[in-house]
Amino acid sequence: MMNQSNKYLIYAYYLLSVAILSVFAFRSYAHLGTQPGVEFIMAVASPFLVAALIHPYIDKLIVFPAHLLDQPKRQFVVDFGLYLLIAVFLYCFERYFYFESTWVAFKIFIWTVVLGYFASIDSSLNREQLCFKDEKRSFQLERNSSPVAHRLNLFLSVTVLIVTLTIAITAYSYMGMELNMQETDDMTIKQAFIIDTLFIVGIVVSFTVRLIYSFSMNLQYLFDSQVDILRNVQEGKLEELVPVLSRDEFGIIAHQTNAMIKELREKQKVQKTLEQIVSPGIMHKLLNGDAQDLKQGQEYEIAILFCDLRKFTTYAENTPPEQVIFFLNSYFTKISDIVTEHGGIINKFMGDAILAVFGIDGGSRYIEDAIDTAWDILMHSGSIKLRDGSQFEIGIGVHKGRAAAGTIGSADRYEYTFIGDAVNTASRLDGLTKRLGYNLITSAEVYNELSSESKEKFFDLGWQTIRGKSTAVHVFGAAPNNSMGEDEKVIPFSYSKLFV
């Protein structure tokens, strides 16, 4: 159904056209020495009444099925086409029913076309405004654009041509009257011509001002809609795109702005991912393309935490793959939160294991942060119960030392990772947990940096030989498997209900 404001605008133009054509006809007939009657006014009004009745149905057939950006153009074609039909009807009525001269009928025809030109453009602009508020908006520029300057130049050129044409036709008709009506003095004819000319100019100027207002309101809406979205982008809000509401420069700007917003979304997604993997300084280098510096690597003094699940292989063999994926995602989400909460970053997910590092951004208590993270992971993991009532065992190895960090891989695909003897040692300490029966094992380098309170939780496990190292490593263990008293057992979290 046609929007009410658009329908009433068309009706208003139809009524205004009847009034203007009636005034024009009365003045023309008065100069001819005759006076049109009520039947003439009804004859002028009847085609507009018919057009008003059929207009909504024509819109349903022609305007509404079109693409949103094509509807204004089709609205213009429909409205101007109806005005042309009305102009032809009035010409025939004047010429063959009233038997008036060709020039008088042609003047009625021209005036109807002129009124139709302005009414159709205004109706088209109003349709464009209605499309702005339509919910089915497009966010892609589907066709070549039509610049605003071309539309303005065409409108101004046609308007000047209309003024010139109507004044010329009026002048020519009055010249004919001056030749054919000897009883009318020249001064009266000249005064009538001046009045008609002012009448023409006044109507054209009034309609032109109205169209400029409608056009400027549409441009203002396009401008405001784009500025609002750009303000959101400036504030980091990338949820909304700019609707493409025209095929001019504003449509091109909206299309390019949307492309920029989509790129920013991808960059924001990458940034959020990198925030969980690397430190802010490294993330800045990755995002700003300092690839050469990252390939060369950088050495850090860090604490390394390796953590993996025991019995996970058996669990994966006896559990549907989709449930395994769900479990790992839920488990790692919580572990990531724990690591982040203590100022660490997860560098790798390796099956059921993780590699987390602490101290990338400096700080004096990064070793304590790594141990606090280990305790929280143990507590969380102890709250997880499987369907058969059993629990996963967890192994954690923590070591400190110098490690190199950089991008490793090919030119097309690489990852940012930490390598070095300190990283390997932390991995081997994680492997010792199963053999020695402790959930958490640290090296002496880590133990010596802990506070007295933290040291009380560890047992001296002596020097242990680990794979890959030629010398033994002095290690300390905590939370021995299956030996925790009732007071030491962890309290299950509600999260464990997901797996019971």
ChimeraX attribute file (.defattr): number of C-alpha atoms within 10 A of each C-alpha:
attribute: neighborCount
match mode: 1-to-1
recipient: residues
	/A:1	9
	/A:2	15
	/A:3	10
	/A:4	8
	/A:5	11
	/A:6	18
	/A:7	15
	/A:8	13
	/A:9	14
	/A:10	20
	/A:11	17
	/A:12	12
	/A:13	19
	/A:14	21
	/A:15	14
	/A:16	14
	/A:17	22
	/A:18	22
	/A:19	15
	/A:20	16
	/A:21	19
	/A:22	19
	/A:23	12
	/A:24	17
	/A:25	20
	/A:26	18
	/A:27	16
	/A:28	21
	/A:29	14
	/A:30	11
	/A:31	16
	/A:32	14
	/A:33	8
	/A:34	11
	/A:35	14
	/A:36	15
	/A:37	9
	/A:38	9
	/A:39	9
	/A:40	17
	/A:41	17
	/A:42	13
	/A:43	15
	/A:44	23
	/A:45	20
	/A:46	15
	/A:47	20
	/A:48	20
	/A:49	16
	/A:50	12
	/A:51	19
	/A:52	18
	/A:53	12
	/A:54	11
	/A:55	18
	/A:56	15
	/A:57	13
	/A:58	15
	/A:59	18
	/A:60	13
	/A:61	10
	/A:62	14
	/A:63	23
	/A:64	17
	/A:65	11
	/A:66	14
	/A:67	13
	/A:68	21
	/A:69	21
	/A:70	16
	/A:71	21
	/A:72	27
	/A:73	18
	/A:74	19
	/A:75	25
	/A:76	23
	/A:77	17
	/A:78	20
	/A:79	22
	/A:80	22
	/A:81	16
	/A:82	22
	/A:83	26
	/A:84	19
	/A:85	17
	/A:86	23
	/A:87	25
	/A:88	18
	/A:89	16
	/A:90	23
	/A:91	23
	/A:92	18
	/A:93	17
	/A:94	21
	/A:95	17
	/A:96	13
	/A:97	10
	/A:98	12
	/A:99	12
	/A:100	17
	/A:101	11
	/A:102	14
	/A:103	16
	/A:104	20
	/A:105	22
	/A:106	20
	/A:107	19
	/A:108	22
	/A:109	23
	/A:110	19
	/A:111	19
	/A:112	23
	/A:113	22
	/A:114	22
	/A:115	23
	/A:116	24
	/A:117	21
	/A:118	21
	/A:119	25
	/A:120	25
	/A:121	22
	/A:122	27
	/A:123	25
	/A:124	24
	/A:125	23
	/A:126	22
	/A:127	24
	/A:128	23
	/A:129	21
	/A:130	17
	/A:131	19
	/A:132	21
	/A:133	10
	/A:134	12
	/A:135	7
	/A:136	11
	/A:137	16
	/A:138	18
	/A:139	16
	/A:140	17
	/A:141	20
	/A:142	12
	/A:143	8
	/A:144	10
	/A:145	14
	/A:146	14
	/A:147	15
	/A:148	15
	/A:149	11
	/A:150	11
	/A:151	12
	/A:152	13
	/A:153	11
	/A:154	11
	/A:155	17
	/A:156	13
	/A:157	11
	/A:158	13
	/A:159	19
	/A:160	11
	/A:161	12
	/A:162	20
	/A:163	17
	/A:164	13
	/A:165	13
	/A:166	18
	/A:167	19
	/A:168	13
	/A:169	16
	/A:170	20
	/A:171	17
	/A:172	13
	/A:173	17
	/A:174	19
	/A:175	16
	/A:176	12
	/A:177	16
	/A:178	17
	/A:179	11
	/A:180	10
	/A:181	16
	/A:182	9
	/A:183	7
	/A:184	14
	/A:185	10
	/A:186	15
	/A:187	9
	/A:188	12
	/A:189	17
	/A:190	15
	/A:191	11
	/A:192	16
	/A:193	18
	/A:194	15
	/A:195	12
	/A:196	18
	/A:197	18
	/A:198	13
	/A:199	14
	/A:200	19
	/A:201	17
	/A:202	12
	/A:203	15
	/A:204	19
	/A:205	14
	/A:206	11
	/A:207	18
	/A:208	17
	/A:209	12
	/A:210	14
	/A:211	19
	/A:212	14
	/A:213	13
	/A:214	19
	/A:215	19
	/A:216	13
	/A:217	15
	/A:218	19
	/A:219	16
	/A:220	12
	/A:221	14
	/A:222	21
	/A:223	13
	/A:224	12
	/A:225	17
	/A:226	21
	/A:227	13
	/A:228	12
	/A:229	22
	/A:230	19
	/A:231	11
	/A:232	15
	/A:233	18
	/A:234	10
	/A:235	9
	/A:236	12
	/A:237	13
	/A:238	17
	/A:239	11
	/A:240	13
	/A:241	21
	/A:242	25
	/A:243	22
	/A:244	26
	/A:245	28
	/A:246	25
	/A:247	20
	/A:248	19
	/A:249	14
	/A:250	19
	/A:251	25
	/A:252	20
	/A:253	15
	/A:254	27
	/A:255	23
	/A:256	15
	/A:257	19
	/A:258	21
	/A:259	16
	/A:260	14
	/A:261	21
	/A:262	16
	/A:263	12
	/A:264	15
	/A:265	16
	/A:266	12
	/A:267	13
	/A:268	14
	/A:269	12
	/A:270	13
	/A:271	18
	/A:272	12
	/A:273	12
	/A:274	21
	/A:275	17
	/A:276	19
	/A:277	23
	/A:278	23
	/A:279	20
	/A:280	15
	/A:281	10
	/A:282	20
	/A:283	19
	/A:284	15
	/A:285	14
	/A:286	18
	/A:287	13
	/A:288	9
	/A:289	10
	/A:290	12
	/A:291	14
	/A:292	11
	/A:293	13
	/A:294	17
	/A:295	15
	/A:296	12
	/A:297	19
	/A:298	12
	/A:299	14
	/A:300	16
	/A:301	15
	/A:302	23
	/A:303	28
	/A:304	29
	/A:305	29
	/A:306	27
	/A:307	28
	/A:308	22
	/A:309	16
	/A:310	16
	/A:311	12
	/A:312	15
	/A:313	10
	/A:314	9
	/A:315	13
	/A:316	13
	/A:317	10
	/A:318	9
	/A:319	10
	/A:320	10
	/A:321	11
	/A:322	8
	/A:323	12
	/A:324	16
	/A:325	12
	/A:326	12
	/A:327	14
	/A:328	13
	/A:329	12
	/A:330	13
	/A:331	16
	/A:332	15
	/A:333	11
	/A:334	16
	/A:335	21
	/A:336	18
	/A:337	14
	/A:338	20
	/A:339	24
	/A:340	18
	/A:341	12
	/A:342	17
	/A:343	18
	/A:344	28
	/A:345	24
	/A:346	23
	/A:347	19
	/A:348	18
	/A:349	14
	/A:350	10
	/A:351	10
	/A:352	14
	/A:353	17
	/A:354	19
	/A:355	21
	/A:356	25
	/A:357	28
	/A:358	28
	/A:359	22
	/A:360	21
	/A:361	14
	/A:362	11
	/A:363	10
	/A:364	8
	/A:365	12
	/A:366	23
	/A:367	25
	/A:368	19
	/A:369	19
	/A:370	26
	/A:371	24
	/A:372	16
	/A:373	23
	/A:374	25
	/A:375	18
	/A:376	15
	/A:377	20
	/A:378	20
	/A:379	16
	/A:380	20
	/A:381	22
	/A:382	19
	/A:383	18
	/A:384	22
	/A:385	18
	/A:386	14
	/A:387	10
	/A:388	8
	/A:389	9
	/A:390	10
	/A:391	15
	/A:392	17
	/A:393	19
	/A:394	23
	/A:395	26
	/A:396	32
	/A:397	28
	/A:398	32
	/A:399	30
	/A:400	27
	/A:401	17
	/A:402	17
	/A:403	21
	/A:404	18
	/A:405	21
	/A:406	20
	/A:407	19
	/A:408	17
	/A:409	10
	/A:410	8
	/A:411	6
	/A:412	5
	/A:413	8
	/A:414	12
	/A:415	12
	/A:416	20
	/A:417	17
	/A:418	25
	/A:419	15
	/A:420	13
	/A:421	14
	/A:422	21
	/A:423	24
	/A:424	19
	/A:425	25
	/A:426	26
	/A:427	21
	/A:428	22
	/A:429	29
	/A:430	26
	/A:431	20
	/A:432	25
	/A:433	22
	/A:434	18
	/A:435	8
	/A:436	14
	/A:437	17
	/A:438	24
	/A:439	24
	/A:440	28
	/A:441	33
	/A:442	29
	/A:443	21
	/A:444	19
	/A:445	17
	/A:446	21
	/A:447	25
	/A:448	10
	/A:449	15
	/A:450	16
	/A:451	10
	/A:452	10
	/A:453	8
	/A:454	13
	/A:455	15
	/A:456	10
	/A:457	11
	/A:458	18
	/A:459	15
	/A:460	15
	/A:461	17
	/A:462	12
	/A:463	14
	/A:464	15
	/A:465	14
	/A:466	15
	/A:467	14
	/A:468	10
	/A:469	12
	/A:470	8
	/A:471	11
	/A:472	12
	/A:473	19
	/A:474	16
	/A:475	25
	/A:476	23
	/A:477	25
	/A:478	21
	/A:479	19
	/A:480	17
	/A:481	16
	/A:482	10
	/A:483	11
	/A:484	11
	/A:485	7
	/A:486	7
	/A:487	6
	/A:488	9
	/A:489	13
	/A:490	14
	/A:491	10
	/A:492	15
	/A:493	13
	/A:494	9
	/A:495	15
	/A:496	15
	/A:497	13
	/A:498	13
	/A:499	14
	/A:500	12
